[in-house]
Amino acid sequence: MTATAQSRTFSSNRYVENSLATASPATLLVMLWDRLVLDLQRAETALGEGDRAGAGTQLRHAQDIVVELQSSLKADAWEGGPGLSSLYTWLLQELLGAQLKGDAARITAARTGIVEPLADAWRQAALQHLANGADSAAGGVA
């Protein structure tokens, strides 16, 4: 790797680290969901190309994200928490099953039926939260 390429890589890594360090919890949550969608899309593509190892890498990363989402969930803090925790458990089982069988259709079903709708819902909630925070900071004036 050339010195210029190393410098760009270092700058990119530093940018990502700074973005993560300064992001709000709502933004971090949206980033996790967006990456989960991307991982599943990449796994589907890899399986379509016959690359089970590549799909496995993407699915393991997706599983890590779901584990992180589940471990950070305070299920007893709100009425929907236990249901969301159960959904995370189901999703982990689906991703593991898809990985073991090399089942792209199973990944697609989880992505389109569960992950993308939840990613969109969390994004909308984060935007609403940020808008409400901006309203509060401005004294409620829109």
C-alpha positions in Angstrom: 0.0 0.0 0.0 1.3 3.4 -0.9 1.8 6.2 1.6 -1.1 8.1 0.0 -3.4 5.1 0.3 -2.4 4.5 3.9 -3.1 8.1 4.7 -6.6 7.9 3.1 -7.4 4.7 5.0 -6.2 6.3 8.3 -8.3 9.4 7.6 -11.3 7.3 6.7 -11.0 5.2 9.8 -10.6 8.4 11.9 -13.7 9.9 10.3 -15.7 6.8 11.1 -14.5 6.7 14.7 -15.3 10.4 15.1 -18.7 9.9 13.6 -19.5 7.0 15.9 -18.1 8.8 19.0 -20.2 11.9 18.4 -23.4 10.3 17.1 -26.6 10.4 19.3 -28.0 7.1 20.5 -30.8 7.4 18.0 -28.3 7.9 15.1 -26.3 5.0 16.3 -29.4 2.8 16.3 -30.2 3.8 12.7 -26.6 3.2 11.6 -26.8 -0.4 13.1 -30.1 -1.1 11.3 -28.7 0.3 8.0 -25.6 -1.9 8.3 -27.8 -4.9 9.1 -29.7 -4.3 5.9 -26.5 -4.0 3.9 -25.0 -7.1 5.4 -28.1 -9.1 4.4 -28.0 -7.7 0.9 -24.4 -8.6 0.6 -25.0 -12.1 1.9 -27.8 -12.6 -0.7 -25.5 -11.4 -3.5 -22.7 -13.7 -2.3 -24.9 -16.7 -2.2 -26.2 -15.8 -5.7 -22.6 -15.9 -6.9 -21.9 -19.2 -5.2 -19.7 -17.6 -2.5 -20.9 -19.3 0.7 -17.8 -18.1 2.6 -18.4 -14.5 1.7 -22.1 -14.9 2.6 -21.0 -16.5 5.9 -18.9 -13.5 6.7 -21.7 -11.1 6.0 -24.2 -13.2 8.0 -21.9 -13.5 11.0 -21.6 -9.7 11.0 -25.4 -9.4 10.7 -25.8 -11.8 13.7 -23.3 -9.7 15.7 -25.5 -6.6 15.1 -28.6 -8.4 16.2 -26.9 -9.7 19.3 -25.8 -6.1 20.0 -29.3 -4.8 19.5 -30.7 -7.5 21.8 -28.1 -7.0 24.5 -28.7 -3.2 24.6 -32.5 -3.6 24.7 -34.1 -2.8 28.0 -37.0 -5.1 27.5 -38.6 -4.2 30.8 -38.5 -0.5 30.1 -41.5 -0.5 27.8 -44.5 -2.6 26.9 -43.1 -3.7 23.5 -39.7 -4.7 24.8 -40.3 -8.4 25.4 -41.9 -8.7 21.9 -38.9 -7.0 20.3 -36.5 -9.2 22.3 -38.4 -12.3 21.0 -38.2 -10.9 17.5 -34.4 -10.5 17.8 -34.1 -14.2 19.0 -36.2 -15.3 16.0 -34.1 -13.2 13.6 -30.9 -14.7 15.0 -32.3 -18.2 14.4 -33.3 -17.4 10.9 -29.9 -15.9 10.0 -28.1 -18.9 11.5 -30.4 -21.3 9.7 -29.9 -19.4 6.4 -26.1 -19.5 6.9 -26.0 -23.2 7.6 -28.2 -24.1 4.6 -26.9 -21.4 2.3 -30.5 -20.3 1.9 -30.7 -16.9 0.1 -34.5 -17.0 0.1 -34.6 -17.2 3.8 -32.3 -14.2 4.1 -34.4 -12.2 1.6 -37.6 -13.0 3.6 -36.0 -11.9 6.8 -34.6 -8.7 5.2 -37.8 -7.6 3.4 -40.3 -8.9 5.9 -38.7 -7.8 9.2 -35.4 -6.0 8.9 -36.1 -3.3 6.3 -39.5 -2.4 7.9 -37.9 -2.1 11.3 -35.0 -0.1 9.9 -37.5 2.3 8.4 -39.5 2.5 11.6 -36.4 3.2 13.7 -35.3 5.8 11.2 -38.7 7.6 11.4 -38.6 7.4 15.2 -35.1 8.9 15.3 -36.1 11.7 12.9 -39.1 12.5 15.1 -37.0 12.4 18.2 -34.5 14.7 16.7 -37.2 17.0 15.5 -38.8 17.1 19.0 -35.4 17.8 20.5 -34.9 20.7 18.1 -38.4 22.0 19.0 -37.6 21.8 22.7 -34.3 23.6 22.2 -36.1 26.4 20.3 -38.8 26.7 22.9 -41.3 24.7 21.0 -41.3 27.1 18.0 -41.3 25.4 14.7 
